[in-house]
Amino acid sequence: MSAGGDPTIGRVKSFLLVGIAYFLVAILGPIIIMLAKGANWSFSPKGSFWSLTAGIVGALGALFVLLAFGAKESPTFGKGNPAVVMTIIFASAPIVNALVLTAMNNLWSGIRWQFTVGILLAAIGGGLVTLYKPVGKGHGAPAKKPAAAAEPATALMDYSKYRIS
């Protein structure tokens, strides 16, 4: 464990270093490219607002993912299990995206049944993967095999009476 026994602080320290890396790549990089290309430095207010908002939401999402990995034990989801955390994120991202874009463009009247079914299937699929994730080494107790499948069929036969000459 790091940071005096608190792994959450270690994750936050890692996030800080990722932020520094983003600064170097995502701020200095575009500045250098814009200077080299002689680009104009005017930014539209609407584009600036949405770009900044998206960046803040993305950074908050990344921070919350790190914090979720350190979440307390839950009987259903385990303790910050990466398979659960990432499934929830990647299953919900297209749902949130579809609903936000539909709301932003006021397209509610144009929704077809296939869209609704797709949203429901994505939600159900994410839920099923989260609840019935594979369990194995490093993720809790291994799943029990059914009694019939516990041993291969060859182990059930007695070969002692057969001889090969």
Helices and strands as residue ranges (DSSP letters): H 7-22, I 23-28, H 29-37, H 45-69, H 82-104, G 108-110, H 113-131, G 147-149, G 153-156
